[in-house]
Amino acid sequence: MAELNWDAPWCVGEIATVQDCFHRVSVLATGDQGWDHLQGHGECHQQVLRVSRDVSFYRTQSLVDIPTAAVEDLLRPESGNGLLSGHFDGFRAVKQIAPGDLMVSRELTANPTAQPQAPTATCHVRYVMRRECPSGQVAFVVAPCDETGECLWEERSFGTARFVSLSAVDGGERTLVTEIIRLYCVPEPAIKLHVGTLNLPALLLAQQPPRDPGFTSVPSQYMVVCIRRCGRGPPLLPLTAELNTWECAERSGFSLPRYLVRFAGVMGLDLQAWDALDGRQLAPFQAAVRVDQWATSWPQLETGFRAQCRAYRSVNRISAAPTLVEGVEPRFVKAPAPAASEHLLRGLEVRHTFIDAQRPSPPARRCSSLPPA
């Protein structure tokens, strides 16, 4: 994957992965060292951090009188428009990568007024959230991406990447909303023109109608299922819907979400299961599922899994067999350090809990000597 070049135009430089984006949020959303205050009023402040001659980060922070849990429900990808409003109007979800992680798309026509028959192109945006980024905070990334959703860019003609962080204040009764974008080749006077235009989360929250008392939060629509007691290797998979022929699931790289989807598919059930929840990777023996979908599928799936238990005991000649437990606490895999963090945050140095901006030095002045041959 190409390395992000700070001095390249937005449409050329790419963000390596989603995890690299969250690494950027965790570094830039907290602390004030290196940030220059532009202006602010009341509980809304705008700041800029210049990291090189051409690259700056612009940050807005607003304190809103809305509980943090309600803000999370409002801004998470499954809630509707959320952070798509304004910058990515008209984009609709085409793929749910995991709970709290969507890819949205829209067909755009190049200059339809001048060319009525102009060809259309499909534009994609990755919209993902992550908890504990950094600790105690919730982060959101909305960025243009390719058709796979894996390669993200700073900007395309239809929108600019945005990074948002939520921090609980007063025990979660109020929320500090932080939004960050990267500016390329924007002079200092022009940066001030952005003041008041980027704090979209606070503007959205101020316009929200009162919430229905019967509202069900999006996180409660998902739960985690766990497999246990696999004493003699992984569980078995049915080869036919009659449940009379079995094979052992893969030993190397076993994944419970993949196992459940394959098991349900053989039985003619449409079940979705994911290996991640709100931006964090689950342990291989856990899977995230929709509560309503699991409730519909489980009666028939339970019959098949009991048959699997009988076959497992028979094949391995033991009394114990794998069991599925629903509604368990998630166990997350520790994410590796971002491989692209060095070039994503070039010009920044993290010292303990502070950020030092390595400001560009002015070019050296030449004396009246002749240039070298």
C-alpha positions as CSV (number, residue, x, y, z in Angstrom):
1,M,0.0,0.0,0.0
2,A,1.4,3.4,-0.9
3,E,2.8,5.6,1.8
4,L,0.9,8.8,2.7
5,N,2.9,11.8,1.5
6,W,2.1,14.9,3.6
7,D,3.1,17.2,0.7
8,A,0.9,15.5,-1.9
9,P,-2.6,16.7,-2.9
10,W,-5.5,15.3,-0.9
11,C,-6.7,13.2,-3.8
12,V,-3.3,11.5,-4.1
13,G,-2.3,10.9,-0.5
14,E,-4.2,8.1,1.1
15,I,-4.8,6.9,4.6
16,A,-3.5,3.4,4.9
17,T,-6.2,1.8,7.0
18,V,-9.1,2.6,9.3
19,Q,-6.9,1.7,12.3
20,D,-4.5,4.4,11.2
21,C,-7.3,6.9,11.2
22,F,-8.2,6.0,14.7
23,H,-4.6,6.4,15.7
24,R,-4.7,9.9,14.3
25,V,-7.8,10.7,16.3
26,S,-6.3,9.4,19.6
27,V,-3.3,11.7,19.1
28,L,-5.0,14.8,17.8
29,A,-8.3,14.9,19.7
30,T,-6.7,15.4,23.2
31,G,-4.2,18.0,24.5
32,D,-3.6,21.6,23.6
33,Q,0.2,21.8,23.3
34,G,1.1,22.9,19.8
35,W,-2.4,24.1,18.9
36,D,-2.9,27.8,18.1
37,H,-6.2,29.3,19.2
38,L,-8.1,31.0,16.3
39,Q,-11.2,32.2,18.0
40,G,-14.0,30.9,20.2
41,H,-17.1,32.0,22.0
42,G,-18.9,30.4,24.9
43,E,-18.2,26.7,24.9
44,C,-17.1,26.4,21.2
45,H,-13.4,26.8,20.3
46,Q,-11.4,26.6,17.0
47,Q,-7.7,25.7,16.9
48,V,-5.1,25.0,14.2
49,L,-2.0,22.8,14.4
50,R,0.5,23.4,11.6
51,V,2.8,20.4,11.1
52,S,4.6,21.5,7.9
53,R,4.7,24.2,5.3
54,D,1.7,22.8,3.4
55,V,-0.2,20.7,6.0
56,S,-2.3,21.8,9.0
57,F,-5.0,20.3,11.2
58,Y,-8.1,22.3,12.0
59,R,-10.0,21.3,15.2
60,T,-13.2,22.5,16.7
61,Q,-14.5,21.6,20.2
62,S,-18.0,22.2,21.5
63,L,-19.6,21.3,24.8
64,V,-23.2,20.3,24.3
65,D,-25.9,19.7,26.9
66,I,-26.8,16.3,25.8
67,P,-25.9,12.9,27.5
68,T,-23.0,11.2,25.8
69,A,-25.0,7.9,25.3
70,A,-27.6,9.9,23.3
71,V,-24.9,11.5,21.2
72,E,-23.4,8.1,20.4
73,D,-26.8,6.7,19.3
74,L,-27.3,9.8,17.1
75,L,-23.9,9.7,15.4
76,R,-23.3,6.0,15.1
77,P,-23.4,4.8,11.4
78,E,-26.6,2.7,11.7
79,S,-28.6,5.7,13.1
80,G,-29.3,7.2,9.7
81,N,-27.5,10.3,8.3
82,G,-25.4,11.1,11.3
83,L,-22.1,12.6,10.2
84,L,-23.0,12.1,6.5
85,S,-25.3,15.2,6.6
86,G,-23.8,18.3,4.9
87,H,-20.6,16.8,3.5
88,F,-22.0,13.5,2.2
89,D,-25.7,14.2,1.5
90,G,-27.4,11.5,-0.6
91,F,-25.0,8.7,0.4
92,R,-26.8,5.5,1.4
93,A,-25.6,2.3,3.1
94,V,-24.7,-0.5,0.7
95,K,-22.7,-2.8,3.0
96,Q,-22.5,-3.4,6.8
97,I,-19.0,-4.4,7.4
98,A,-19.7,-4.9,11.2
99,P,-21.8,-3.3,13.9
100,G,-20.8,0.4,13.9
101,D,-19.0,0.1,10.5
102,L,-20.7,0.9,7.2
103,M,-19.7,1.6,3.6
104,V,-22.1,4.0,1.9
105,S,-22.2,4.9,-1.8
106,R,-23.8,7.3,-4.2
107,E,-23.9,7.6,-8.0
108,L,-22.6,11.0,-9.2
109,T,-22.7,12.5,-12.6
110,A,-19.8,14.7,-13.9
111,N,-21.3,18.1,-14.8
112,P,-24.8,17.0,-15.7
113,T,-25.8,20.6,-16.7
114,A,-23.2,20.9,-19.4
115,Q,-23.4,17.3,-20.5
116,P,-26.8,15.7,-20.0
117,Q,-25.5,12.3,-21.1
118,A,-22.4,12.5,-18.9
119,P,-21.3,9.2,-17.5
120,T,-21.9,8.4,-13.8
121,A,-19.4,7.1,-11.3
122,T,-20.0,5.4,-8.0
123,C,-18.5,7.1,-5.0
124,H,-17.8,5.3,-1.7
125,V,-17.4,6.5,1.9
126,R,-16.4,4.5,4.9
127,Y,-18.3,5.4,8.1
128,V,-17.0,3.7,11.2
129,M,-16.9,4.2,15.0
130,R,-14.7,2.9,17.7
131,R,-14.9,2.9,21.5
132,E,-12.0,3.5,23.9
133,C,-10.2,5.7,21.3
134,P,-8.5,6.9,23.4
135,S,-9.5,5.4,26.7
136,G,-12.9,6.6,27.8
137,Q,-13.8,8.3,24.5
138,V,-15.7,7.3,21.3
139,A,-14.2,8.2,17.9
140,F,-15.9,8.3,14.5
141,V,-14.2,8.3,11.0
142,V,-16.0,9.3,7.8
143,A,-13.7,9.2,4.8
144,P,-13.8,8.6,1.0
145,C,-12.7,5.1,0.1
146,D,-12.3,2.7,-2.8
147,E,-14.9,0.0,-3.7
148,T,-13.4,-2.4,-1.1
149,G,-13.6,0.0,1.7
150,E,-10.1,-0.8,2.8
151,C,-8.2,2.2,1.1
152,L,-9.2,5.6,2.4
153,W,-8.3,9.1,1.2
154,E,-8.1,12.5,2.7
155,E,-10.3,14.0,0.0
156,R,-12.1,13.3,-3.2
157,S,-14.2,15.7,-5.3
158,F,-17.3,14.7,-3.4
159,G,-16.0,15.1,0.2
160,T,-13.3,15.4,2.8
161,A,-12.4,13.0,5.5
162,R,-13.6,13.9,8.9
163,F,-12.6,12.7,12.4
164,V,-14.9,13.1,15.4
165,S,-14.3,12.3,19.1
166,L,-16.8,12.3,22.0
167,S,-15.8,12.8,25.6
168,A,-18.2,12.5,28.6
169,V,-18.4,15.5,30.9
170,D,-20.2,15.8,34.2
171,G,-20.6,12.1,34.5
172,G,-21.9,11.7,31.0
173,E,-24.7,14.3,31.3
174,R,-22.9,16.6,28.8
175,T,-20.6,15.8,25.9
176,L,-17.5,17.4,24.5
177,V,-17.6,17.0,20.7
178,T,-14.3,17.4,18.9
179,E,-14.0,17.4,15.1
180,I,-10.7,17.4,13.1
181,I,-9.9,17.7,9.4
182,R,-6.6,18.0,7.6
183,L,-5.9,21.2,5.5
184,Y,-3.5,21.1,2.6
185,C,-1.9,24.2,1.2
186,V,-4.3,26.6,3.0
187,P,-2.7,29.9,4.1
188,E,-3.1,31.2,7.6
189,P,-5.7,33.9,6.7
190,A,-7.8,31.4,4.7
191,I,-7.9,28.9,7.6
192,K,-9.9,31.4,9.6
193,L,-12.6,31.2,7.0
194,H,-13.4,27.7,8.2
195,V,-14.3,29.0,11.6
196,G,-17.9,27.9,12.5
197,T,-18.2,25.7,9.4
198,L,-16.9,22.4,10.6
199,N,-18.6,21.8,13.9
200,L,-21.4,19.9,12.3
201,P,-22.0,17.4,15.2
202,A,-22.9,20.2,17.6
203,L,-25.2,21.8,14.9
204,L,-26.9,18.5,14.3
205,L,-27.5,17.8,18.0
206,A,-29.0,21.3,18.5
207,Q,-31.6,20.6,15.8
208,Q,-32.6,17.1,17.0
209,P,-36.3,16.7,18.2
210,P,-37.1,15.3,21.6
211,R,-36.5,11.5,21.7
212,D,-39.3,9.0,21.8
213,P,-39.5,7.5,25.3
214,G,-39.8,4.0,23.7
215,F,-36.6,4.5,21.7
216,T,-34.3,1.5,21.6
217,S,-30.6,2.4,21.4
218,V,-28.6,0.9,18.5
219,P,-26.0,-0.9,20.7
220,S,-28.8,-2.8,22.4
221,Q,-29.8,-4.2,19.0
222,Y,-26.6,-6.4,19.0
223,M,-25.3,-9.0,21.4
224,V,-22.2,-11.2,21.6
225,V,-22.4,-15.0,21.3
226,C,-19.5,-17.2,22.6
227,I,-18.6,-20.9,22.0
228,R,-17.1,-22.9,24.9
229,R,-16.1,-26.4,25.9
230,C,-14.3,-27.4,22.7
231,G,-12.1,-29.9,24.5
232,R,-11.2,-32.0,21.5
233,G,-10.7,-29.4,18.9
234,P,-13.1,-27.2,17.0
235,P,-16.9,-28.0,16.6
236,L,-18.3,-29.9,13.6
237,L,-20.1,-28.5,10.5
238,P,-23.0,-30.2,8.8
239,L,-22.6,-31.0,5.1
240,T,-26.3,-31.6,4.5
241,A,-29.5,-30.1,5.8
242,E,-30.5,-33.6,7.1
243,L,-27.6,-33.3,9.7
244,N,-26.4,-36.8,9.0
245,T,-22.9,-36.0,7.6
246,W,-20.4,-33.8,9.4
247,E,-16.9,-32.4,9.0
248,C,-14.5,-30.7,11.4
249,A,-14.3,-26.9,11.3
250,E,-11.0,-25.5,10.5
251,R,-8.4,-25.9,13.3
252,S,-6.1,-23.1,12.1
253,G,-7.7,-19.7,12.1
254,F,-11.1,-20.8,13.6
255,S,-13.6,-17.9,13.5
256,L,-17.0,-18.3,15.3
257,P,-18.7,-15.7,12.9
258,R,-17.7,-17.7,9.9
259,Y,-18.7,-21.0,11.5
260,L,-22.2,-19.7,12.5
261,V,-22.8,-18.3,9.0
262,R,-21.8,-21.6,7.3
263,F,-23.8,-23.6,9.8
264,A,-26.9,-21.5,9.3
265,G,-26.5,-21.5,5.5
266,V,-26.6,-25.3,5.4
267,M,-29.8,-25.2,7.4
268,G,-31.3,-22.7,5.0
269,L,-31.1,-19.8,7.5
270,D,-30.0,-16.2,6.7
271,L,-27.9,-15.3,9.7
272,Q,-25.3,-12.4,9.9
273,A,-22.4,-12.6,12.3
274,W,-19.4,-10.4,12.6
275,D,-15.9,-10.6,14.1
276,A,-15.9,-6.9,15.2
277,L,-18.0,-4.7,17.4
278,D,-17.9,-0.9,17.4
279,G,-14.5,-0.8,15.7
280,R,-12.8,-3.4,17.8
281,Q,-11.8,-6.9,16.9
282,L,-13.5,-9.7,18.9
283,A,-11.8,-12.8,20.1
284,P,-12.0,-15.7,17.5
285,F,-14.4,-17.7,19.8
286,Q,-16.9,-14.8,19.9
287,A,-19.3,-13.3,17.3
288,A,-21.6,-10.2,17.2
289,V,-25.1,-10.8,16.0
290,R,-28.3,-8.9,15.8
291,V,-30.7,-9.6,18.7
292,D,-33.8,-9.9,16.5
293,Q,-32.1,-12.0,13.8
294,W,-30.7,-14.4,16.4
295,A,-34.1,-14.8,18.1
296,T,-35.6,-15.7,14.8
297,S,-32.9,-18.2,13.8
298,W,-32.0,-19.8,17.1
299,P,-34.9,-22.2,17.5
300,Q,-34.0,-24.0,14.3
301,L,-30.3,-23.4,14.8
302,E,-30.4,-24.9,18.3
303,T,-31.9,-28.1,16.8
304,G,-28.9,-28.4,14.4
305,F,-26.4,-27.6,17.1
306,R,-27.7,-30.2,19.4
307,A,-27.2,-32.7,16.6
308,Q,-23.7,-31.4,16.3
309,C,-23.1,-32.0,20.0
310,R,-24.2,-35.7,19.7
311,A,-21.9,-36.1,16.6
312,Y,-19.0,-34.4,18.5
313,R,-19.3,-36.8,21.5
314,S,-19.5,-39.8,19.2
315,V,-16.5,-38.8,17.0
316,N,-14.3,-37.9,20.0
317,R,-15.7,-40.5,22.4
318,I,-16.1,-37.9,25.3
319,S,-19.1,-36.8,27.3
320,A,-18.5,-33.0,26.9
321,A,-19.4,-31.1,23.7
322,P,-19.2,-27.5,22.5
323,T,-21.9,-25.1,23.8
324,L,-23.1,-21.7,22.5
325,V,-23.7,-19.0,25.1
326,E,-25.5,-15.8,24.2
327,G,-25.4,-12.3,25.7
328,V,-21.8,-12.6,27.1
329,E,-19.4,-9.7,27.6
330,P,-17.2,-9.0,24.6
331,R,-13.5,-9.8,24.7
332,F,-11.5,-7.8,22.3
333,V,-8.2,-8.6,20.7
334,K,-5.5,-5.9,21.3
335,A,-5.0,-4.0,18.1
336,P,-1.4,-3.9,16.7
337,A,0.4,-0.6,16.5
338,P,-0.5,1.1,13.1
339,A,2.1,0.4,10.5
340,A,1.5,3.7,8.9
341,S,1.5,5.9,12.0
342,E,4.9,7.4,11.2
343,H,3.8,8.9,7.9
344,L,0.3,9.7,9.0
345,L,1.5,11.9,11.8
346,R,4.8,13.1,10.3
347,G,5.7,16.4,11.8
348,L,4.2,15.5,15.2
349,E,6.2,14.1,18.1
350,V,4.4,12.5,21.1
351,R,6.2,13.1,24.3
352,H,4.4,11.4,27.2
353,T,0.9,12.9,26.9
354,F,1.9,16.0,25.0
355,I,2.1,16.7,21.3
356,D,5.0,18.7,19.9
357,A,4.6,20.2,16.5
358,Q,7.8,20.2,14.6
359,R,7.3,23.5,12.9
360,P,9.2,24.0,9.6
361,S,12.4,26.1,9.8
362,P,12.8,29.0,7.5
363,P,15.1,28.4,4.5
364,A,18.7,29.3,5.2
365,R,19.9,32.5,3.6
366,R,22.8,32.3,1.2
367,C,25.8,34.6,1.4
368,S,27.3,36.2,-1.6
369,S,29.4,33.1,-2.5
370,L,29.2,31.2,-5.7
371,P,27.1,28.0,-5.8
372,P,29.1,24.8,-5.8
373,A,30.2,23.5,-9.2
